[in-house]
Amino acid sequence: MHWAIAEAVGAAAYLARATGKDEYERWYREFWSYIHHSVMDLDGHSWWHELDASGRPSFQTWASKPDLYHAYQATLFPRCDLQFGLAVAASRGLLD
């Protein structure tokens, strides 16, 4: 499911900033690489909602494309002030 990898991006971004550990930065980049190569529909300019066990687009759970929320959120996580959740940071103009 597209939202799971978007949340993984957020977790890695937060952990990288909070701990300063390179391993989380590596996971952050690995997750984005996976998104780019498997989840993004480059022809359709969106993300696939779900993939099957072989990594191919699947429509078993949802028959259409996903909302923009999770993809957009994944791009904002690394810009978020660590003291606040994403919604609060965005509403207060605390994205760096």
N, CA, C and O atoms as a CHARMM CRD file, in Angstrom:
* protein
*
  384
    1    1 MET  N      0.83000  -1.17600   0.00000 PROA 1      0.00000
    2    1 MET  CA     0.00000   0.00000   0.00000 PROA 1      0.00000
    3    1 MET  C      0.88000   1.24500   0.00000 PROA 1      0.00000
    4    1 MET  O      1.88400   1.30300   0.71000 PROA 1      0.00000
    5    2 HSD  N      0.50300   2.23200  -0.79100 PROA 2      0.00000
    6    2 HSD  CA     1.32400   3.43600  -0.94500 PROA 2      0.00000
    7    2 HSD  C      1.53700   4.17500   0.37000 PROA 2      0.00000
    8    2 HSD  O      2.60200   4.75100   0.59000 PROA 2      0.00000
    9    3 TRP  N      0.55100   4.16500   1.23200 PROA 3      0.00000
   10    3 TRP  CA     0.67200   4.93000   2.46800 PROA 3      0.00000
   11    3 TRP  C      1.72300   4.34600   3.40500 PROA 3      0.00000
   12    3 TRP  O      2.33600   5.08800   4.17200 PROA 3      0.00000
   13    4 ALA  N      1.94000   3.05500   3.36100 PROA 4      0.00000
   14    4 ALA  CA     2.91500   2.43700   4.26300 PROA 4      0.00000
   15    4 ALA  C      4.32900   2.91900   3.96200 PROA 4      0.00000
   16    4 ALA  O      5.08400   3.21700   4.88800 PROA 4      0.00000
   17    5 ILE  N      4.70100   3.00200   2.70100 PROA 5      0.00000
   18    5 ILE  CA     6.04200   3.47100   2.35400 PROA 5      0.00000
   19    5 ILE  C      6.16400   4.97400   2.60300 PROA 5      0.00000
   20    5 ILE  O      7.24600   5.45500   2.94000 PROA 5      0.00000
   21    6 ALA  N      5.06700   5.72200   2.44100 PROA 6      0.00000
   22    6 ALA  CA     5.09100   7.15300   2.75800 PROA 6      0.00000
   23    6 ALA  C      5.34500   7.35900   4.24700 PROA 6      0.00000
   24    6 ALA  O      6.10200   8.25200   4.62700 PROA 6      0.00000
   25    7 GLU  N      4.72600   6.54900   5.08600 PROA 7      0.00000
   26    7 GLU  CA     4.95300   6.63200   6.53100 PROA 7      0.00000
   27    7 GLU  C      6.38300   6.20900   6.89000 PROA 7      0.00000
   28    7 GLU  O      6.98300   6.76300   7.81100 PROA 7      0.00000
   29    8 ALA  N      6.91900   5.23800   6.16800 PROA 8      0.00000
   30    8 ALA  CA     8.30600   4.81100   6.40000 PROA 8      0.00000
   31    8 ALA  C      9.27300   5.94900   6.09600 PROA 8      0.00000
   32    8 ALA  O     10.25400   6.14000   6.81500 PROA 8      0.00000
   33    9 VAL  N      9.00000   6.70500   5.03300 PROA 9      0.00000
   34    9 VAL  CA     9.81400   7.87800   4.69900 PROA 9      0.00000
   35    9 VAL  C      9.81100   8.84800   5.87800 PROA 9      0.00000
   36    9 VAL  O     10.85600   9.35700   6.28300 PROA 9      0.00000
   37   10 GLY  N      8.62800   9.09000   6.41500 PROA 10     0.00000
   38   10 GLY  CA     8.51700  10.00700   7.54800 PROA 10     0.00000
   39   10 GLY  C      9.27000   9.52600   8.76600 PROA 10     0.00000
   40   10 GLY  O      9.97200  10.30400   9.41200 PROA 10     0.00000
   41   11 ALA  N      9.13300   8.25400   9.08800 PROA 11     0.00000
   42   11 ALA  CA     9.83600   7.70700  10.24900 PROA 11     0.00000
   43   11 ALA  C     11.34600   7.82600  10.07600 PROA 11     0.00000
   44   11 ALA  O     12.05100   8.21100  11.00900 PROA 11     0.00000
   45   12 ALA  N     11.83600   7.50200   8.90700 PROA 12     0.00000
   46   12 ALA  CA    13.28000   7.58900   8.65900 PROA 12     0.00000
   47   12 ALA  C     13.76300   9.03500   8.72700 PROA 12     0.00000
   48   12 ALA  O     14.82900   9.31000   9.27900 PROA 12     0.00000
   49   13 ALA  N     12.98600   9.95700   8.16800 PROA 13     0.00000
   50   13 ALA  CA    13.36900  11.37500   8.19400 PROA 13     0.00000
   51   13 ALA  C     13.42700  11.89500   9.62400 PROA 13     0.00000
   52   13 ALA  O     14.38900  12.56100  10.00700 PROA 13     0.00000
   53   14 TYR  N     12.40100  11.59400  10.41200 PROA 14     0.00000
   54   14 TYR  CA    12.38200  12.03900  11.79600 PROA 14     0.00000
   55   14 TYR  C     13.52400  11.42800  12.59500 PROA 14     0.00000
   56   14 TYR  O     14.20500  12.13000  13.34300 PROA 14     0.00000
   57   15 LEU  N     13.73900  10.12700  12.44200 PROA 15     0.00000
   58   15 LEU  CA    14.79600   9.45400  13.18400 PROA 15     0.00000
   59   15 LEU  C     16.17700   9.96800  12.78800 PROA 15     0.00000
   60   15 LEU  O     17.05000  10.11400  13.64300 PROA 15     0.00000
   61   16 ALA  N     16.38100  10.24200  11.51100 PROA 16     0.00000
   62   16 ALA  CA    17.67100  10.77800  11.05900 PROA 16     0.00000
   63   16 ALA  C     17.95100  12.12200  11.72500 PROA 16     0.00000
   64   16 ALA  O     19.05900  12.37100  12.20000 PROA 16     0.00000
   65   17 ARG  N     16.94700  12.97500  11.75400 PROA 17     0.00000
   66   17 ARG  CA    17.13600  14.30100  12.35800 PROA 17     0.00000
   67   17 ARG  C     17.23700  14.22500  13.87300 PROA 17     0.00000
   68   17 ARG  O     18.03600  14.94400  14.47200 PROA 17     0.00000
   69   18 ALA  N     16.45100  13.37800  14.49700 PROA 18     0.00000
   70   18 ALA  CA    16.43300  13.29400  15.95900 PROA 18     0.00000
   71   18 ALA  C     17.69400  12.64800  16.53100 PROA 18     0.00000
   72   18 ALA  O     18.16000  13.02800  17.60500 PROA 18     0.00000
   73   19 THR  N     18.24600  11.66300  15.80100 PROA 19     0.00000
   74   19 THR  CA    19.39600  10.92100  16.33600 PROA 19     0.00000
   75   19 THR  C     20.71100  11.31700  15.69400 PROA 19     0.00000
   76   19 THR  O     21.77300  11.13200  16.28900 PROA 19     0.00000
   77   20 GLY  N     20.65200  11.86500  14.47700 PROA 20     0.00000
   78   20 GLY  CA    21.87300  12.18000  13.74900 PROA 20     0.00000
   79   20 GLY  C     22.57200  10.95100  13.18500 PROA 20     0.00000
   80   20 GLY  O     23.69000  11.05800  12.68000 PROA 20     0.00000
   81   21 LYS  N     21.93900   9.79200  13.26200 PROA 21     0.00000
   82   21 LYS  CA    22.55700   8.54600  12.79100 PROA 21     0.00000
   83   21 LYS  C     22.41200   8.40200  11.27800 PROA 21     0.00000
   84   21 LYS  O     21.32400   8.56200  10.72400 PROA 21     0.00000
   85   22 ASP  N     23.51900   8.10000  10.62900 PROA 22     0.00000
   86   22 ASP  CA    23.54600   7.93500   9.17700 PROA 22     0.00000
   87   22 ASP  C     22.66500   6.80000   8.69000 PROA 22     0.00000
   88   22 ASP  O     22.15800   6.85000   7.56900 PROA 22     0.00000
   89   23 GLU  N     22.47300   5.77600   9.51400 PROA 23     0.00000
   90   23 GLU  CA    21.67100   4.63000   9.07300 PROA 23     0.00000
   91   23 GLU  C     20.23500   5.04900   8.72500 PROA 23     0.00000
   92   23 GLU  O     19.63700   4.49500   7.80200 PROA 23     0.00000
   93   24 TYR  N     19.68900   6.01000   9.44800 PROA 24     0.00000
   94   24 TYR  CA    18.32800   6.45900   9.16000 PROA 24     0.00000
   95   24 TYR  C     18.28500   7.28500   7.87800 PROA 24     0.00000
   96   24 TYR  O     17.31000   7.22600   7.12800 PROA 24     0.00000
   97   25 GLU  N     19.32300   8.04000   7.63300 PROA 25     0.00000
   98   25 GLU  CA    19.42200   8.77800   6.37100 PROA 25     0.00000
   99   25 GLU  C     19.50900   7.80000   5.20200 PROA 25     0.00000
  100   25 GLU  O     18.90300   8.02200   4.15300 PROA 25     0.00000
  101   26 ARG  N     20.26200   6.72100   5.38700 PROA 26     0.00000
  102   26 ARG  CA    20.34700   5.70100   4.34000 PROA 26     0.00000
  103   26 ARG  C     18.97600   5.06700   4.10300 PROA 26     0.00000
  104   26 ARG  O     18.59600   4.85900   2.95100 PROA 26     0.00000
  105   27 TRP  N     18.23000   4.75700   5.15400 PROA 27     0.00000
  106   27 TRP  CA    16.89200   4.18800   4.98800 PROA 27     0.00000
  107   27 TRP  C     15.97500   5.17900   4.27400 PROA 27     0.00000
  108   27 TRP  O     15.20000   4.79400   3.39800 PROA 27     0.00000
  109   28 TYR  N     16.06600   6.44800   4.64800 PROA 28     0.00000
  110   28 TYR  CA    15.27100   7.48200   3.99700 PROA 28     0.00000
  111   28 TYR  C     15.50900   7.45600   2.48700 PROA 28     0.00000
  112   28 TYR  O     14.55600   7.46500   1.70800 PROA 28     0.00000
  113   29 ARG  N     16.76100   7.42500   2.07700 PROA 29     0.00000
  114   29 ARG  CA    17.10500   7.39800   0.65000 PROA 29     0.00000
  115   29 ARG  C     16.69000   6.08300  -0.00600 PROA 29     0.00000
  116   29 ARG  O     16.25300   6.07500  -1.15700 PROA 29     0.00000
  117   30 GLU  N     16.82400   4.98600   0.71200 PROA 30     0.00000
  118   30 GLU  CA    16.40500   3.67900   0.18800 PROA 30     0.00000
  119   30 GLU  C     14.89100   3.65300  -0.04600 PROA 30     0.00000
  120   30 GLU  O     14.42600   3.14800  -1.06800 PROA 30     0.00000
  121   31 PHE  N     14.13300   4.19600   0.89600 PROA 31     0.00000
  122   31 PHE  CA    12.67800   4.24000   0.73300 PROA 31     0.00000
  123   31 PHE  C     12.29100   5.08500  -0.47800 PROA 31     0.00000
  124   31 PHE  O     11.40400   4.69400  -1.23700 PROA 31     0.00000
  125   32 TRP  N     12.94200   6.24200  -0.67400 PROA 32     0.00000
  126   32 TRP  CA    12.63200   7.06900  -1.83000 PROA 32     0.00000
  127   32 TRP  C     13.03400   6.38400  -3.13200 PROA 32     0.00000
  128   32 TRP  O     12.36000   6.54200  -4.15000 PROA 32     0.00000
  129   33 SER  N     14.11400   5.63400  -3.10500 PROA 33     0.00000
  130   33 SER  CA    14.51000   4.88300  -4.29500 PROA 33     0.00000
  131   33 SER  C     13.43700   3.85300  -4.64700 PROA 33     0.00000
  132   33 SER  O     13.06700   3.70100  -5.81100 PROA 33     0.00000
  133   34 TYR  N     12.95100   3.16000  -3.64100 PROA 34     0.00000
  134   34 TYR  CA    11.88000   2.17800  -3.85800 PROA 34     0.00000
  135   34 TYR  C     10.62900   2.86700  -4.40800 PROA 34     0.00000
  136   34 TYR  O     10.01400   2.37400  -5.35400 PROA 34     0.00000
  137   35 ILE  N     10.25700   3.99300  -3.82300 PROA 35     0.00000
  138   35 ILE  CA     9.09600   4.74000  -4.30200 PROA 35     0.00000
  139   35 ILE  C      9.28000   5.09500  -5.77000 PROA 35     0.00000
  140   35 ILE  O      8.38000   4.89500  -6.58500 PROA 35     0.00000
  141   36 HSD  N     10.44000   5.61700  -6.09400 PROA 36     0.00000
  142   36 HSD  CA    10.69100   6.04300  -7.47100 PROA 36     0.00000
  143   36 HSD  C     10.60400   4.86900  -8.45300 PROA 36     0.00000
  144   36 HSD  O     10.00600   4.99200  -9.52200 PROA 36     0.00000
  145   37 HSD  N     11.19200   3.75400  -8.09200 PROA 37     0.00000
  146   37 HSD  CA    11.26400   2.62100  -9.01700 PROA 37     0.00000
  147   37 HSD  C     10.03300   1.71600  -9.01500 PROA 37     0.00000
  148   37 HSD  O      9.78000   1.01200  -9.99200 PROA 37     0.00000
  149   38 SER  N      9.26000   1.73000  -7.91600 PROA 38     0.00000
  150   38 SER  CA     8.15000   0.77600  -7.82600 PROA 38     0.00000
  151   38 SER  C      6.78300   1.40900  -7.60200 PROA 38     0.00000
  152   38 SER  O      5.78800   0.92700  -8.14400 PROA 38     0.00000
  153   39 VAL  N      6.71500   2.46500  -6.82600 PROA 39     0.00000
  154   39 VAL  CA     5.42500   3.00900  -6.42400 PROA 39     0.00000
  155   39 VAL  C      4.96000   4.14100  -7.34100 PROA 39     0.00000
  156   39 VAL  O      3.76500   4.28600  -7.59600 PROA 39     0.00000
  157   40 MET  N      5.89400   4.93000  -7.82800 PROA 40     0.00000
  158   40 MET  CA     5.51600   6.03500  -8.70900 PROA 40     0.00000
  159   40 MET  C      5.07500   5.51100 -10.07400 PROA 40     0.00000
  160   40 MET  O      5.71400   4.64000 -10.66500 PROA 40     0.00000
  161   41 ASP  N      3.97900   6.06200 -10.54700 PROA 41     0.00000
  162   41 ASP  CA     3.51700   5.82300 -11.91000 PROA 41     0.00000
  163   41 ASP  C      4.00100   7.02500 -12.71800 PROA 41     0.00000
  164   41 ASP  O      3.30900   8.04000 -12.80500 PROA 41     0.00000
  165   42 LEU  N      5.17300   6.91000 -13.29700 PROA 42     0.00000
  166   42 LEU  CA     5.78000   8.03900 -13.99100 PROA 42     0.00000
  167   42 LEU  C      4.99300   8.44900 -15.23200 PROA 42     0.00000
  168   42 LEU  O      5.00300   9.62100 -15.60800 PROA 42     0.00000
  169   43 ASP  N      4.32000   7.51200 -15.86500 PROA 43     0.00000
  170   43 ASP  CA     3.49100   7.84700 -17.03200 PROA 43     0.00000
  171   43 ASP  C      2.19700   8.53700 -16.60900 PROA 43     0.00000
  172   43 ASP  O      1.72700   9.45300 -17.28400 PROA 43     0.00000
  173   44 GLY  N      1.63100   8.09900 -15.50500 PROA 44     0.00000
  174   44 GLY  CA     0.36500   8.65700 -15.02700 PROA 44     0.00000
  175   44 GLY  C      0.53700   9.81400 -14.05800 PROA 44     0.00000
  176   44 GLY  O     -0.44300  10.40700 -13.60600 PROA 44     0.00000
  177   45 HSD  N      1.79200  10.13500 -13.73900 PROA 45     0.00000
  178   45 HSD  CA     2.10600  11.26400 -12.86000 PROA 45     0.00000
  179   45 HSD  C      1.44600  11.13800 -11.48700 PROA 45     0.00000
  180   45 HSD  O      0.87200  12.09600 -10.97000 PROA 45     0.00000
  181   46 SER  N      1.53600   9.95000 -10.91200 PROA 46     0.00000
  182   46 SER  CA     0.97200   9.71000  -9.58600 PROA 46     0.00000
  183   46 SER  C      1.67300   8.48900  -8.97900 PROA 46     0.00000
  184   46 SER  O      2.70100   8.03700  -9.48400 PROA 46     0.00000
  185   47 TRP  N      1.11900   7.98200  -7.92300 PROA 47     0.00000
  186   47 TRP  CA     1.62900   6.76400  -7.29800 PROA 47     0.00000
  187   47 TRP  C      0.61300   5.64700  -7.50300 PROA 47     0.00000
  188   47 TRP  O     -0.58500   5.89300  -7.64500 PROA 47     0.00000
  189   48 TRP  N      1.12000   4.40400  -7.51700 PROA 48     0.00000
  190   48 TRP  CA     0.23100   3.25400  -7.49700 PROA 48     0.00000
  191   48 TRP  C     -0.26900   3.08100  -6.07100 PROA 48     0.00000
  192   48 TRP  O      0.49800   3.21500  -5.11800 PROA 48     0.00000
  193   49 HSD  N     -1.53800   2.78900  -5.92700 PROA 49     0.00000
  194   49 HSD  CA    -2.13300   2.62500  -4.59900 PROA 49     0.00000
  195   49 HSD  C     -1.59200   1.37800  -3.90200 PROA 49     0.00000
  196   49 HSD  O     -1.28700   1.40200  -2.71000 PROA 49     0.00000
  197   50 GLU  N     -1.47900   0.30600  -4.65300 PROA 50     0.00000
  198   50 GLU  CA    -0.99600  -0.94900  -4.08100 PROA 50     0.00000
  199   50 GLU  C     -0.23800  -1.73800  -5.14100 PROA 50     0.00000
  200   50 GLU  O     -0.44800  -1.57400  -6.34300 PROA 50     0.00000
  201   51 LEU  N      0.64800  -2.59500  -4.65600 PROA 51     0.00000
  202   51 LEU  CA     1.41800  -3.48600  -5.52000 PROA 51     0.00000
  203   51 LEU  C      1.13000  -4.91700  -5.10600 PROA 51     0.00000
  204   51 LEU  O      0.84100  -5.18400  -3.93900 PROA 51     0.00000
  205   52 ASP  N      1.20700  -5.84100  -6.05800 PROA 52     0.00000
  206   52 ASP  CA     1.01400  -7.24700  -5.71500 PROA 52     0.00000
  207   52 ASP  C      2.33000  -7.82800  -5.18500 PROA 52     0.00000
  208   52 ASP  O      3.31800  -7.10600  -5.04600 PROA 52     0.00000
  209   53 ALA  N      2.34000  -9.10100  -4.89700 PROA 53     0.00000
  210   53 ALA  CA     3.51800  -9.74900  -4.31500 PROA 53     0.00000
  211   53 ALA  C      4.73600  -9.69700  -5.23200 PROA 53     0.00000
  212   53 ALA  O      5.86700  -9.84000  -4.76900 PROA 53     0.00000
  213   54 SER  N      4.51200  -9.49400  -6.52500 PROA 54     0.00000
  214   54 SER  CA     5.61600  -9.39300  -7.48500 PROA 54     0.00000
  215   54 SER  C      6.02600  -7.94500  -7.74800 PROA 54     0.00000
  216   54 SER  O      6.91600  -7.68400  -8.55800 PROA 54     0.00000
  217   55 GLY  N      5.38000  -7.01300  -7.06600 PROA 55     0.00000
  218   55 GLY  CA     5.72200  -5.61100  -7.24000 PROA 55     0.00000
  219   55 GLY  C      5.03200  -4.92900  -8.40200 PROA 55     0.00000
  220   55 GLY  O      5.43000  -3.83600  -8.80400 PROA 55     0.00000
  221   56 ARG  N      4.00000  -5.55900  -8.95000 PROA 56     0.00000
  222   56 ARG  CA     3.24300  -4.96400 -10.05600 PROA 56     0.00000
  223   56 ARG  C      2.01400  -4.24400  -9.49400 PROA 56     0.00000
  224   56 ARG  O      1.47300  -4.64800  -8.46500 PROA 56     0.00000
  225   57 PRO  N      1.57300  -3.17600 -10.17100 PROA 57     0.00000
  226   57 PRO  CA     0.36700  -2.48400  -9.70500 PROA 57     0.00000
  227   57 PRO  C     -0.80700  -3.44600  -9.57100 PROA 57     0.00000
  228   57 PRO  O     -1.02300  -4.31000 -10.42100 PROA 57     0.00000
  229   58 SER  N     -1.54900  -3.28100  -8.50400 PROA 58     0.00000
  230   58 SER  CA    -2.70800  -4.11900  -8.23000 PROA 58     0.00000
  231   58 SER  C     -3.89700  -3.22500  -7.87000 PROA 58     0.00000
  232   58 SER  O     -3.72300  -2.13800  -7.31800 PROA 58     0.00000
  233   59 PHE  N     -5.07400  -3.68300  -8.18300 PROA 59     0.00000
  234   59 PHE  CA    -6.28500  -2.94000  -7.85900 PROA 59     0.00000
  235   59 PHE  C     -7.24400  -3.81100  -7.05100 PROA 59     0.00000
  236   59 PHE  O     -8.46100  -3.63700  -7.11800 PROA 59     0.00000
  237   60 GLN  N     -6.68700  -4.74400  -6.28900 PROA 60     0.00000
  238   60 GLN  CA    -7.50900  -5.66800  -5.50700 PROA 60     0.00000
  239   60 GLN  C     -8.24300  -4.94400  -4.38000 PROA 60     0.00000
  240   60 GLN  O     -9.41400  -5.22800  -4.13100 PROA 60     0.00000
  241   61 THR  N     -7.58400  -4.02600  -3.70300 PROA 61     0.00000
  242   61 THR  CA    -8.19000  -3.33100  -2.57400 PROA 61     0.00000
  243   61 THR  C     -8.91300  -2.06500  -2.99600 PROA 61     0.00000
  244   61 THR  O     -9.97700  -1.74200  -2.46900 PROA 61     0.00000
  245   62 TRP  N     -8.33800  -1.36100  -3.93500 PROA 62     0.00000
  246   62 TRP  CA    -8.86200  -0.05700  -4.34800 PROA 62     0.00000
  247   62 TRP  C     -8.79900   0.00600  -5.86900 PROA 62     0.00000
  248   62 TRP  O     -7.76600  -0.31900  -6.45500 PROA 62     0.00000
  249   63 ALA  N     -9.85900   0.40900  -6.50300 PROA 63     0.00000
  250   63 ALA  CA    -9.92500   0.37300  -7.95900 PROA 63     0.00000
  251   63 ALA  C     -9.40800   1.63000  -8.64700 PROA 63     0.00000
  252   63 ALA  O     -9.47300   1.72500  -9.87300 PROA 63     0.00000
  253   64 SER  N     -8.90300   2.58700  -7.89800 PROA 64     0.00000
  254   64 SER  CA    -8.43400   3.81900  -8.53700 PROA 64     0.00000
  255   64 SER  C     -7.07700   4.22700  -7.96000 PROA 64     0.00000
  256   64 SER  O     -6.46100   3.48500  -7.19600 PROA 64     0.00000
  257   65 LYS  N     -6.63300   5.40700  -8.33800 PROA 65     0.00000
  258   65 LYS  CA    -5.35900   5.92600  -7.85400 PROA 65     0.00000
  259   65 LYS  C     -5.53400   6.49100  -6.44600 PROA 65     0.00000
  260   65 LYS  O     -6.64200   6.87100  -6.06600 PROA 65     0.00000
  261   66 PRO  N     -4.44600   6.55000  -5.66500 PROA 66     0.00000
  262   66 PRO  CA    -4.54700   7.06100  -4.30300 PROA 66     0.00000
  263   66 PRO  C     -4.67700   8.58000  -4.28200 PROA 66     0.00000
  264   66 PRO  O     -4.43900   9.26800  -5.27400 PROA 66     0.00000
  265   67 ASP  N     -5.06300   9.06800  -3.11600 PROA 67     0.00000
  266   67 ASP  CA    -5.12000  10.51000  -2.91800 PROA 67     0.00000
  267   67 ASP  C     -3.69800  11.07400  -2.88800 PROA 67     0.00000
  268   67 ASP  O     -2.72600  10.32100  -2.81000 PROA 67     0.00000
  269   68 LEU  N     -3.58800  12.35000  -2.94900 PROA 68     0.00000
  270   68 LEU  CA    -2.29500  13.02500  -2.95300 PROA 68     0.00000
  271   68 LEU  C     -1.71100  13.16300  -1.54400 PROA 68     0.00000
  272   68 LEU  O     -0.51300  13.39500  -1.38600 PROA 68     0.00000
  273   69 TYR  N     -2.53700  13.02500  -0.55100 PROA 69     0.00000
  274   69 TYR  CA    -2.15200  13.28300   0.83100 PROA 69     0.00000
  275   69 TYR  C     -0.84200  12.61700   1.24000 PROA 69     0.00000
  276   69 TYR  O      0.07100  13.29400   1.71400 PROA 69     0.00000
  277   70 HSD  N     -0.73700  11.31000   1.06300 PROA 70     0.00000
  278   70 HSD  CA     0.44800  10.59800   1.54800 PROA 70     0.00000
  279   70 HSD  C      1.70300  10.92800   0.73800 PROA 70     0.00000
  280   70 HSD  O      2.78700  11.04900   1.30800 PROA 70     0.00000
  281   71 ALA  N      1.57300  11.07200  -0.55700 PROA 71     0.00000
  282   71 ALA  CA     2.73400  11.43300  -1.37700 PROA 71     0.00000
  283   71 ALA  C      3.24200  12.81900  -0.98700 PROA 71     0.00000
  284   71 ALA  O      4.44600  13.03000  -0.83800 PROA 71     0.00000
  285   72 TYR  N      2.31700  13.75700  -0.82400 PROA 72     0.00000
  286   72 TYR  CA     2.70000  15.11900  -0.43600 PROA 72     0.00000
  287   72 TYR  C      3.31100  15.13300   0.96100 PROA 72     0.00000
  288   72 TYR  O      4.32300  15.79100   1.20300 PROA 72     0.00000
  289   73 GLN  N      2.69300  14.40800   1.86100 PROA 73     0.00000
  290   73 GLN  CA     3.19900  14.30700   3.23400 PROA 73     0.00000
  291   73 GLN  C      4.63500  13.78000   3.25200 PROA 73     0.00000
  292   73 GLN  O      5.46600  14.27100   4.01600 PROA 73     0.00000
  293   74 ALA  N      4.92500  12.79100   2.42000 PROA 74     0.00000
  294   74 ALA  CA     6.26800  12.20300   2.38200 PROA 74     0.00000
  295   74 ALA  C      7.31500  13.24700   1.99400 PROA 74     0.00000
  296   74 ALA  O      8.45900  13.17400   2.44100 PROA 74     0.00000
  297   75 THR  N      6.92600  14.21700   1.16500 PROA 75     0.00000
  298   75 THR  CA     7.88400  15.25400   0.77000 PROA 75     0.00000
  299   75 THR  C      8.06700  16.29900   1.86600 PROA 75     0.00000
  300   75 THR  O      9.08700  16.98700   1.89500 PROA 75     0.00000
  301   76 LEU  N      7.09400  16.42900   2.76800 PROA 76     0.00000
  302   76 LEU  CA     7.17500  17.43400   3.83400 PROA 76     0.00000
  303   76 LEU  C      7.86900  16.94800   5.10200 PROA 76     0.00000
  304   76 LEU  O      8.41100  17.75900   5.85200 PROA 76     0.00000
  305   77 PHE  N      7.86500  15.66000   5.35100 PROA 77     0.00000
  306   77 PHE  CA     8.44900  15.13300   6.59000 PROA 77     0.00000
  307   77 PHE  C      9.84800  15.66300   6.89400 PROA 77     0.00000
  308   77 PHE  O     10.08700  16.10000   8.02000 PROA 77     0.00000
  309   78 PRO  N     10.77800  15.64600   5.94800 PROA 78     0.00000
  310   78 PRO  CA    12.13200  16.09500   6.29200 PROA 78     0.00000
  311   78 PRO  C     12.21400  17.60200   6.55900 PROA 78     0.00000
  312   78 PRO  O     13.23700  18.08200   7.04900 PROA 78     0.00000
  313   79 ARG  N     11.17300  18.34000   6.25100 PROA 79     0.00000
  314   79 ARG  CA    11.16000  19.78700   6.47700 PROA 79     0.00000
  315   79 ARG  C     10.46900  20.16100   7.78300 PROA 79     0.00000
  316   79 ARG  O     10.41600  21.34000   8.13300 PROA 79     0.00000
  317   80 CYS  N      9.95200  19.20300   8.49200 PROA 80     0.00000
  318   80 CYS  CA     9.13400  19.44400   9.67300 PROA 80     0.00000
  319   80 CYS  C      9.98200  19.66400  10.92200 PROA 80     0.00000
  320   80 CYS  O     10.96000  18.95500  11.16200 PROA 80     0.00000
  321   81 ASP  N      9.59100  20.65100  11.70500 PROA 81     0.00000
  322   81 ASP  CA    10.20600  20.88700  13.01200 PROA 81     0.00000
  323   81 ASP  C      9.92600  19.66900  13.88900 PROA 81     0.00000
  324   81 ASP  O      8.77900  19.23400  13.99500 PROA 81     0.00000
  325   82 LEU  N     10.95300  19.12100  14.51100 PROA 82     0.00000
  326   82 LEU  CA    10.80600  17.88200  15.27500 PROA 82     0.00000
  327   82 LEU  C      9.93500  18.02300  16.51500 PROA 82     0.00000
  328   82 LEU  O      9.45800  17.02000  17.04500 PROA 82     0.00000
  329   83 GLN  N      9.71900  19.23700  16.98700 PROA 83     0.00000
  330   83 GLN  CA     8.91200  19.43300  18.19000 PROA 83     0.00000
  331   83 GLN  C      7.42500  19.23300  17.94400 PROA 83     0.00000
  332   83 GLN  O      6.65800  19.01700  18.88300 PROA 83     0.00000
  333   84 PHE  N      7.02100  19.30400  16.68700 PROA 84     0.00000
  334   84 PHE  CA     5.60900  19.28100  16.35300 PROA 84     0.00000
  335   84 PHE  C      5.30600  18.18900  15.33700 PROA 84     0.00000
  336   84 PHE  O      6.19200  17.72400  14.62000 PROA 84     0.00000
  337   85 GLY  N      4.07300  17.80000  15.28800 PROA 85     0.00000
  338   85 GLY  CA     3.63100  16.91800  14.22000 PROA 85     0.00000
  339   85 GLY  C      3.57300  17.70400  12.92400 PROA 85     0.00000
  340   85 GLY  O      3.68400  18.93000  12.92600 PROA 85     0.00000
  341   86 LEU  N      3.40400  17.01900  11.85600 PROA 86     0.00000
  342   86 LEU  CA     3.41500  17.63600  10.53600 PROA 86     0.00000
  343   86 LEU  C      2.32400  18.69500  10.37500 PROA 86     0.00000
  344   86 LEU  O      2.58900  19.77400   9.84500 PROA 86     0.00000
  345   87 ALA  N      1.12300  18.40600  10.81800 PROA 87     0.00000
  346   87 ALA  CA     0.01900  19.35600  10.64900 PROA 87     0.00000
  347   87 ALA  C      0.27600  20.64700  11.42400 PROA 87     0.00000
  348   87 ALA  O      0.04900  21.73800  10.90100 PROA 87     0.00000
  349   88 VAL  N      0.74200  20.53400  12.65300 PROA 88     0.00000
  350   88 VAL  CA     1.00700  21.72000  13.47000 PROA 88     0.00000
  351   88 VAL  C      2.15100  22.52700  12.86600 PROA 88     0.00000
  352   88 VAL  O      2.05400  23.74800  12.74400 PROA 88     0.00000
  353   89 ALA  N      3.22300  21.85700  12.49200 PROA 89     0.00000
  354   89 ALA  CA     4.37200  22.55800  11.90200 PROA 89     0.00000
  355   89 ALA  C      3.97300  23.29600  10.62400 PROA 89     0.00000
  356   89 ALA  O      4.38200  24.43900  10.41900 PROA 89     0.00000
  357   90 ALA  N      3.19100  22.66500   9.77900 PROA 90     0.00000
  358   90 ALA  CA     2.76300  23.29900   8.53800 PROA 90     0.00000
  359   90 ALA  C      1.85100  24.49300   8.81500 PROA 90     0.00000
  360   90 ALA  O      1.99400  25.54700   8.19500 PROA 90     0.00000
  361   91 SER  N      0.91800  24.32500   9.74400 PROA 91     0.00000
  362   91 SER  CA    -0.02500  25.40600  10.02900 PROA 91     0.00000
  363   91 SER  C      0.65100  26.60600  10.68700 PROA 91     0.00000
  364   91 SER  O      0.15900  27.72900  10.58100 PROA 91     0.00000
  365   92 ARG  N      1.77000  26.37600  11.36400 PROA 92     0.00000
  366   92 ARG  CA     2.48100  27.46400  12.05000 PROA 92     0.00000
  367   92 ARG  C      3.63500  28.00100  11.21000 PROA 92     0.00000
  368   92 ARG  O      4.37300  28.87700  11.66200 PROA 92     0.00000
  369   93 GLY  N      3.79600  27.48800   9.99900 PROA 93     0.00000
  370   93 GLY  CA     4.88900  27.95000   9.14800 PROA 93     0.00000
  371   93 GLY  C      6.25900  27.51700   9.62800 PROA 93     0.00000
  372   93 GLY  O      7.24500  28.23200   9.45000 PROA 93     0.00000
  373   94 LEU  N      6.31800  26.33500  10.24200 PROA 94     0.00000
  374   94 LEU  CA     7.56800  25.85300  10.82200 PROA 94     0.00000
  375   94 LEU  C      8.26400  24.80000   9.97500 PROA 94     0.00000
  376   94 LEU  O      9.03300  23.99500  10.49900 PROA 94     0.00000
  377   95 LEU  N      8.00800  24.79600   8.70000 PROA 95     0.00000
  378   95 LEU  CA     8.71800  23.89700   7.78900 PROA 95     0.00000
  379   95 LEU  C      9.95800  24.62100   7.31900 PROA 95     0.00000
  380   95 LEU  O      9.86500  25.73300   6.79900 PROA 95     0.00000
  381   96 ASP  N     11.12700  24.00700   7.49400 PROA 96     0.00000
  382   96 ASP  CA    12.35000  24.69200   7.06100 PROA 96     0.00000
  383   96 ASP  C     12.68900  24.39500   5.63300 PROA 96     0.00000
  384   96 ASP  O     13.68900  24.89600   5.12000 PROA 96     0.00000
